[in-house]
């Protein structure tokens, strides 16, 4: 029986970069793009078609929270 390999998200690499930066720099990262809230930044990422939902962006940040000294622990 042939195994089916899980495919990566179309924007896998950019989502990883966004998640990494959010985990490391938190609100300072979104302010560099002119946003005042994470919600507005996440919605912008969705509007660009990089992520399908706001939760996709949140989950990517969660993946990297473990590596940084921040109050979030994914």
Biopython code that builds the backbone (N, CA, C, O; Angstrom):
import numpy as np
from Bio.PDB.StructureBuilder import StructureBuilder

atoms = [
    (1, "UNK", "N", (0.844, -1.171, 0.000)),
    (1, "UNK", "CA", (0.000, 0.000, 0.000)),
    (1, "UNK", "C", (0.895, 1.243, 0.000)),
    (1, "UNK", "O", (1.846, 1.331, 0.778)),
    (2, "UNK", "N", (0.591, 2.176, -0.857)),
    (2, "UNK", "CA", (1.388, 3.391, -0.968)),
    (2, "UNK", "C", (1.079, 4.319, 0.202)),
    (2, "UNK", "O", (-0.078, 4.525, 0.568)),
    (3, "UNK", "N", (2.147, 4.874, 0.780)),
    (3, "UNK", "CA", (1.926, 5.825, 1.876)),
    (3, "UNK", "C", (1.735, 7.221, 1.310)),
    (3, "UNK", "O", (2.314, 7.578, 0.284)),
    (4, "UNK", "N", (0.938, 7.977, 1.975)),
    (4, "UNK", "CA", (0.655, 9.344, 1.547)),
    (4, "UNK", "C", (1.455, 10.298, 2.421)),
    (4, "UNK", "O", (1.242, 10.374, 3.631)),
    (5, "UNK", "N", (2.369, 11.020, 1.805)),
    (5, "UNK", "CA", (3.200, 11.967, 2.539)),
    (5, "UNK", "C", (2.405, 13.250, 2.780)),
    (5, "UNK", "O", (1.772, 13.785, 1.870)),
    (6, "UNK", "N", (2.450, 13.729, 4.014)),
    (6, "UNK", "CA", (1.768, 14.979, 4.347)),
    (6, "UNK", "C", (2.474, 16.121, 3.627)),
    (6, "UNK", "O", (3.701, 16.215, 3.657)),
    (7, "UNK", "N", (1.713, 16.970, 2.992)),
    (7, "UNK", "CA", (2.316, 18.076, 2.270)),
    (7, "UNK", "C", (2.463, 19.286, 3.185)),
    (7, "UNK", "O", (1.663, 19.506, 4.094)),
    (8, "UNK", "N", (3.498, 20.055, 2.920)),
    (8, "UNK", "CA", (3.738, 21.270, 3.694)),
    (8, "UNK", "C", (2.772, 22.353, 3.248)),
    (8, "UNK", "O", (2.291, 22.355, 2.115)),
    (9, "UNK", "N", (2.502, 23.258, 4.149)),
    (9, "UNK", "CA", (1.694, 24.423, 3.829)),
    (9, "UNK", "C", (2.378, 25.183, 2.699)),
    (9, "UNK", "O", (3.607, 25.230, 2.641)),
    (10, "UNK", "N", (1.611, 25.766, 1.819)),
    (10, "UNK", "CA", (2.153, 26.505, 0.676)),
    (10, "UNK", "C", (3.162, 27.568, 1.117)),
    (10, "UNK", "O", (4.152, 27.800, 0.424)),
    (11, "UNK", "N", (2.927, 28.202, 2.237)),
    (11, "UNK", "CA", (3.807, 29.268, 2.736)),
    (11, "UNK", "C", (4.528, 28.831, 4.014)),
    (11, "UNK", "O", (4.702, 29.621, 4.942)),
    (12, "UNK", "N", (4.934, 27.588, 4.048)),
    (12, "UNK", "CA", (5.565, 26.976, 5.221)),
    (12, "UNK", "C", (6.733, 27.809, 5.758)),
    (12, "UNK", "O", (6.795, 28.100, 6.952)),
    (13, "UNK", "N", (7.653, 28.190, 4.873)),
    (13, "UNK", "CA", (8.859, 28.886, 5.312)),
    (13, "UNK", "C", (8.550, 30.277, 5.870)),
    (13, "UNK", "O", (9.063, 30.654, 6.923)),
    (14, "UNK", "N", (7.718, 31.030, 5.167)),
    (14, "UNK", "CA", (7.410, 32.385, 5.638)),
    (14, "UNK", "C", (6.617, 32.333, 6.944)),
    (14, "UNK", "O", (6.808, 33.177, 7.820)),
    (15, "UNK", "N", (5.741, 31.357, 7.076)),
    (15, "UNK", "CA", (5.006, 31.201, 8.338)),
    (15, "UNK", "C", (5.959, 30.867, 9.477)),
    (15, "UNK", "O", (5.780, 31.346, 10.597)),
    (16, "UNK", "N", (6.961, 30.056, 9.204)),
    (16, "UNK", "CA", (7.956, 29.753, 10.232)),
    (16, "UNK", "C", (8.723, 31.011, 10.641)),
    (16, "UNK", "O", (8.973, 31.233, 11.826)),
    (17, "UNK", "N", (9.089, 31.818, 9.671)),
    (17, "UNK", "CA", (9.799, 33.058, 9.983)),
    (17, "UNK", "C", (8.926, 34.000, 10.806)),
    (17, "UNK", "O", (9.391, 34.593, 11.779)),
    (18, "UNK", "N", (7.671, 34.134, 10.418)),
    (18, "UNK", "CA", (6.749, 34.991, 11.163)),
    (18, "UNK", "C", (6.565, 34.454, 12.584)),
    (18, "UNK", "O", (6.604, 35.220, 13.546)),
    (19, "UNK", "N", (6.365, 33.152, 12.715)),
    (19, "UNK", "CA", (6.195, 32.545, 14.034)),
    (19, "UNK", "C", (7.418, 32.725, 14.917)),
    (19, "UNK", "O", (7.299, 33.013, 16.108)),
    (20, "UNK", "N", (8.590, 32.555, 14.329)),
    (20, "UNK", "CA", (9.846, 32.730, 15.059)),
    (20, "UNK", "C", (9.981, 34.157, 15.576)),
    (20, "UNK", "O", (10.287, 34.377, 16.748)),
    (21, "UNK", "N", (9.749, 35.120, 14.694)),
    (21, "UNK", "CA", (9.877, 36.523, 15.069)),
    (21, "UNK", "C", (8.840, 36.923, 16.126)),
    (21, "UNK", "O", (9.155, 37.671, 17.051)),
    (22, "UNK", "N", (7.623, 36.434, 15.990)),
    (22, "UNK", "CA", (6.595, 36.721, 16.997)),
    (22, "UNK", "C", (6.984, 36.156, 18.352)),
    (22, "UNK", "O", (6.808, 36.817, 19.376)),
    (23, "UNK", "N", (7.513, 34.933, 18.365)),
    (23, "UNK", "CA", (7.908, 34.310, 19.628)),
    (23, "UNK", "C", (9.090, 35.048, 20.260)),
    (23, "UNK", "O", (9.153, 35.207, 21.480)),
    (24, "UNK", "N", (10.011, 35.488, 19.430)),
    (24, "UNK", "CA", (11.212, 36.136, 19.951)),
    (24, "UNK", "C", (10.975, 37.594, 20.356)),
    (24, "UNK", "O", (11.426, 38.026, 21.417)),
    (25, "UNK", "N", (10.269, 38.349, 19.512)),
    (25, "UNK", "CA", (10.147, 39.787, 19.731)),
    (25, "UNK", "C", (8.750, 40.245, 20.134)),
    (25, "UNK", "O", (8.571, 41.400, 20.523)),
    (26, "UNK", "N", (7.763, 39.367, 20.050)),
    (26, "UNK", "CA", (6.391, 39.631, 20.464)),
    (26, "UNK", "C", (5.857, 40.925, 19.840)),
    (26, "UNK", "O", (5.917, 41.084, 18.621)),
    (27, "UNK", "N", (5.349, 41.828, 20.631)),
    (27, "UNK", "CA", (4.700, 43.039, 20.117)),
    (27, "UNK", "C", (5.667, 43.973, 19.389)),
    (27, "UNK", "O", (5.247, 44.713, 18.500)),
    (28, "UNK", "N", (6.926, 43.955, 19.739)),
    (28, "UNK", "CA", (7.901, 44.799, 19.034)),
    (28, "UNK", "C", (7.961, 44.424, 17.560)),
    (28, "UNK", "O", (8.179, 45.288, 16.711)),
    (29, "UNK", "N", (7.772, 43.154, 17.248)),
    (29, "UNK", "CA", (7.792, 42.705, 15.852)),
    (29, "UNK", "C", (6.627, 43.288, 15.071)),
    (29, "UNK", "O", (6.821, 43.798, 13.968)),
    (30, "UNK", "N", (5.426, 43.222, 15.620)),
    (30, "UNK", "CA", (4.266, 43.724, 14.884)),
    (30, "UNK", "C", (4.310, 45.253, 14.754)),
    (30, "UNK", "O", (3.814, 45.805, 13.772)),
    (31, "UNK", "N", (4.892, 45.920, 15.722)),
    (31, "UNK", "CA", (5.007, 47.377, 15.660)),
    (31, "UNK", "C", (5.933, 47.815, 14.527)),
    (31, "UNK", "O", (5.753, 48.897, 13.967)),
    (32, "UNK", "N", (6.910, 46.995, 14.189)),
    (32, "UNK", "CA", (7.803, 47.298, 13.066)),
    (32, "UNK", "C", (7.043, 47.367, 11.749)),
    (32, "UNK", "O", (7.497, 48.008, 10.801)),
    (33, "UNK", "N", (5.894, 46.714, 11.687)),
    (33, "UNK", "CA", (5.060, 46.717, 10.488)),
    (33, "UNK", "C", (3.922, 47.727, 10.583)),
    (33, "UNK", "O", (3.073, 47.797, 9.694)),
    (34, "UNK", "N", (3.905, 48.507, 11.661)),
    (34, "UNK", "CA", (2.909, 49.555, 11.814)),
    (34, "UNK", "C", (1.592, 49.115, 12.426)),
    (34, "UNK", "O", (0.595, 49.830, 12.330)),
    (35, "UNK", "N", (1.576, 47.939, 13.056)),
    (35, "UNK", "CA", (0.352, 47.449, 13.685)),
    (35, "UNK", "C", (0.412, 47.684, 15.187)),
    (35, "UNK", "O", (1.477, 47.626, 15.801)),
    (36, "UNK", "N", (-0.755, 47.950, 15.764)),
    (36, "UNK", "CA", (-0.837, 48.188, 17.205)),
    (36, "UNK", "C", (-1.226, 46.940, 17.976)),
    (36, "UNK", "O", (-0.928, 46.824, 19.165)),
    (37, "UNK", "N", (-1.892, 46.000, 17.303)),
    (37, "UNK", "CA", (-2.325, 44.777, 17.977)),
    (37, "UNK", "C", (-1.918, 43.547, 17.180)),
    (37, "UNK", "O", (-1.772, 43.591, 15.958)),
    (38, "UNK", "N", (-1.740, 42.463, 17.898)),
    (38, "UNK", "CA", (-1.449, 41.203, 17.220)),
    (38, "UNK", "C", (-2.611, 40.801, 16.324)),
    (38, "UNK", "O", (-2.414, 40.304, 15.215)),
    (39, "UNK", "N", (-3.815, 41.020, 16.816)),
    (39, "UNK", "CA", (-4.993, 40.638, 16.035)),
    (39, "UNK", "C", (-4.974, 41.308, 14.664)),
    (39, "UNK", "O", (-5.209, 40.651, 13.650)),
    (40, "UNK", "N", (-4.695, 42.607, 14.627)),
    (40, "UNK", "CA", (-4.674, 43.302, 13.333)),
    (40, "UNK", "C", (-3.533, 42.787, 12.454)),
    (40, "UNK", "O", (-3.695, 42.677, 11.239)),
    (41, "UNK", "N", (-2.388, 42.473, 13.049)),
    (41, "UNK", "CA", (-1.275, 41.910, 12.288)),
    (41, "UNK", "C", (-1.645, 40.532, 11.743)),
    (41, "UNK", "O", (-1.402, 40.240, 10.572)),
    (42, "UNK", "N", (-2.230, 39.689, 12.587)),
    (42, "UNK", "CA", (-2.627, 38.349, 12.151)),
    (42, "UNK", "C", (-3.653, 38.429, 11.021)),
    (42, "UNK", "O", (-3.577, 37.672, 10.053)),
    (43, "UNK", "N", (-4.606, 39.344, 11.146)),
    (43, "UNK", "CA", (-5.623, 39.510, 10.097)),
    (43, "UNK", "C", (-4.984, 39.985, 8.794)),
    (43, "UNK", "O", (-5.426, 39.601, 7.711)),
    (44, "UNK", "N", (-3.958, 40.808, 8.890)),
    (44, "UNK", "CA", (-3.232, 41.259, 7.705)),
    (44, "UNK", "C", (-2.548, 40.079, 7.012)),
    (44, "UNK", "O", (-2.601, 39.961, 5.788)),
    (45, "UNK", "N", (-1.916, 39.221, 7.781)),
    (45, "UNK", "CA", (-1.255, 38.039, 7.220)),
    (45, "UNK", "C", (-2.272, 37.168, 6.491)),
    (45, "UNK", "O", (-1.983, 36.634, 5.420)),
    (46, "UNK", "N", (-3.461, 37.025, 7.069)),
    (46, "UNK", "CA", (-4.531, 36.266, 6.424)),
    (46, "UNK", "C", (-4.975, 36.966, 5.142)),
    (46, "UNK", "O", (-5.184, 36.309, 4.122)),
    (47, "UNK", "N", (-5.122, 38.285, 5.183)),
    (47, "UNK", "CA", (-5.573, 39.032, 4.000)),
    (47, "UNK", "C", (-4.589, 38.920, 2.839)),
    (47, "UNK", "O", (-4.984, 38.995, 1.675)),
    (48, "UNK", "N", (-3.310, 38.739, 3.159)),
    (48, "UNK", "CA", (-2.294, 38.560, 2.113)),
    (48, "UNK", "C", (-2.322, 37.158, 1.520)),
    (48, "UNK", "O", (-1.706, 36.904, 0.485)),
    (49, "UNK", "N", (-3.032, 36.255, 2.174)),
    (49, "UNK", "CA", (-3.092, 34.874, 1.699)),
    (49, "UNK", "C", (-1.935, 34.016, 2.175)),
    (49, "UNK", "O", (-1.751, 32.900, 1.689)),
    (50, "UNK", "N", (-1.153, 34.522, 3.119)),
    (50, "UNK", "CA", (-0.030, 33.745, 3.657)),
    (50, "UNK", "C", (-0.546, 32.648, 4.576)),
    (50, "UNK", "O", (-0.007, 31.541, 4.596)),
    (51, "UNK", "N", (-1.592, 32.960, 5.338)),
    (51, "UNK", "CA", (-2.238, 31.983, 6.219)),
    (51, "UNK", "C", (-3.729, 31.992, 5.914)),
    (51, "UNK", "O", (-4.281, 32.998, 5.469)),
    (52, "UNK", "N", (-4.366, 30.862, 6.159)),
    (52, "UNK", "CA", (-5.806, 30.767, 5.898)),
    (52, "UNK", "C", (-6.634, 31.338, 7.046)),
    (52, "UNK", "O", (-7.734, 31.847, 6.831)),
    (53, "UNK", "N", (-6.105, 31.254, 8.260)),
    (53, "UNK", "CA", (-6.838, 31.747, 9.423)),
    (53, "UNK", "C", (-5.869, 32.423, 10.396)),
    (53, "UNK", "O", (-4.657, 32.212, 10.340)),
    (54, "UNK", "N", (-6.429, 33.232, 11.277)),
    (54, "UNK", "CA", (-5.654, 33.865, 12.340)),
    (54, "UNK", "C", (-5.025, 32.791, 13.223)),
    (54, "UNK", "O", (-3.892, 32.947, 13.679)),
    (55, "UNK", "N", (-5.743, 31.720, 13.464)),
    (55, "UNK", "CA", (-5.215, 30.645, 14.310)),
    (55, "UNK", "C", (-3.983, 29.983, 13.710)),
    (55, "UNK", "O", (-3.128, 29.491, 14.446)),
    (56, "UNK", "N", (-3.881, 29.965, 12.396)),
    (56, "UNK", "CA", (-2.676, 29.421, 11.761)),
    (56, "UNK", "C", (-1.455, 30.220, 12.192)),
    (56, "UNK", "O", (-0.410, 29.643, 12.491)),
    (57, "UNK", "N", (-1.580, 31.532, 12.225)),
    (57, "UNK", "CA", (-0.463, 32.389, 12.632)),
    (57, "UNK", "C", (-0.170, 32.197, 14.117)),
    (57, "UNK", "O", (0.989, 32.075, 14.511)),
    (58, "UNK", "N", (-1.211, 32.171, 14.935)),
    (58, "UNK", "CA", (-1.040, 31.951, 16.379)),
    (58, "UNK", "C", (-0.332, 30.625, 16.646)),
    (58, "UNK", "O", (0.583, 30.552, 17.466)),
    (59, "UNK", "N", (-0.765, 29.586, 15.948)),
    (59, "UNK", "CA", (-0.171, 28.263, 16.153)),
    (59, "UNK", "C", (1.292, 28.236, 15.750)),
    (59, "UNK", "O", (2.095, 27.544, 16.375)),
    (60, "UNK", "N", (1.644, 28.980, 14.715)),
    (60, "UNK", "CA", (3.045, 29.011, 14.297)),
    (60, "UNK", "C", (3.887, 29.704, 15.352)),
    (60, "UNK", "O", (5.023, 29.295, 15.595)),
    (61, "UNK", "N", (3.357, 30.743, 15.982)),
    (61, "UNK", "CA", (4.073, 31.390, 17.083)),
    (61, "UNK", "C", (4.243, 30.402, 18.225)),
    (61, "UNK", "O", (5.311, 30.327, 18.832)),
    (62, "UNK", "N", (3.191, 29.643, 18.519)),
    (62, "UNK", "CA", (3.244, 28.663, 19.603)),
    (62, "UNK", "C", (4.382, 27.665, 19.410)),
    (62, "UNK", "O", (4.992, 27.223, 20.383)),
    (63, "UNK", "N", (4.668, 27.313, 18.169)),
    (63, "UNK", "CA", (5.738, 26.350, 17.899)),
    (63, "UNK", "C", (7.096, 26.845, 18.383)),
    (63, "UNK", "O", (7.951, 26.046, 18.766)),
    (64, "UNK", "N", (7.293, 28.149, 18.366)),
    (64, "UNK", "CA", (8.599, 28.722, 18.694)),
    (64, "UNK", "C", (8.676, 29.330, 20.086)),
    (64, "UNK", "O", (9.769, 29.666, 20.543)),
    (65, "UNK", "N", (7.564, 29.478, 20.763)),
    (65, "UNK", "CA", (7.563, 30.077, 22.100)),
    (65, "UNK", "C", (8.506, 29.362, 23.064)),
    (65, "UNK", "O", (9.146, 29.998, 23.902)),
    (66, "UNK", "N", (8.587, 28.070, 22.943)),
    (66, "UNK", "CA", (9.413, 27.255, 23.839)),
    (66, "UNK", "C", (10.885, 27.700, 23.844)),
    (66, "UNK", "O", (11.573, 27.551, 24.853)),
    (67, "UNK", "N", (11.355, 28.235, 22.740)),
    (67, "UNK", "CA", (12.779, 28.549, 22.586)),
    (67, "UNK", "C", (13.179, 29.896, 23.174)),
    (67, "UNK", "O", (14.368, 30.209, 23.236)),
    (68, "UNK", "N", (12.218, 30.691, 23.602)),
    (68, "UNK", "CA", (12.515, 32.038, 24.066)),
    (68, "UNK", "C", (11.969, 32.282, 25.459)),
    (68, "UNK", "O", (10.979, 31.684, 25.879)),
    (69, "UNK", "N", (12.639, 33.171, 26.157)),
    (69, "UNK", "CA", (12.217, 33.550, 27.503)),
    (69, "UNK", "C", (11.080, 34.561, 27.402)),
    (69, "UNK", "O", (11.308, 35.771, 27.375)),
    (70, "UNK", "N", (9.888, 34.059, 27.348)),
    (70, "UNK", "CA", (8.706, 34.922, 27.293)),
    (70, "UNK", "C", (7.598, 34.273, 28.092)),
    (70, "UNK", "O", (7.674, 33.083, 28.396)),
    (71, "UNK", "N", (6.572, 35.028, 28.437)),
    (71, "UNK", "CA", (5.507, 34.457, 29.274)),
    (71, "UNK", "C", (4.655, 33.424, 28.538)),
    (71, "UNK", "O", (3.953, 32.630, 29.164)),
    (72, "UNK", "N", (4.722, 33.438, 27.216)),
    (72, "UNK", "CA", (3.958, 32.453, 26.422)),
    (72, "UNK", "C", (4.763, 31.160, 26.375)),
    (72, "UNK", "O", (5.986, 31.192, 26.235)),
    (73, "UNK", "N", (4.104, 30.060, 26.489)),
    (73, "UNK", "CA", (4.788, 28.772, 26.409)),
    (73, "UNK", "C", (4.107, 27.826, 25.444)),
    (73, "UNK", "O", (4.107, 26.608, 25.626)),
    (74, "UNK", "N", (3.518, 28.423, 24.398)),
    (74, "UNK", "CA", (2.919, 27.650, 23.304)),
    (74, "UNK", "C", (1.981, 26.657, 23.772)),
    (74, "UNK", "O", (1.398, 25.931, 22.967)),
]
sb = StructureBuilder()
sb.init_structure("model")
sb.init_model(0)
sb.init_chain("A")
sb.init_seg("    ")
for serial, (resi, resn, name, xyz) in enumerate(atoms, 1):
    if name == "N":
        sb.init_residue(resn, " ", resi, " ")
    sb.init_atom(name, np.array(xyz, "f"), 0.0, 1.0, " ", f" {name:<3s}", serial, name[0])
structure = sb.get_structure()
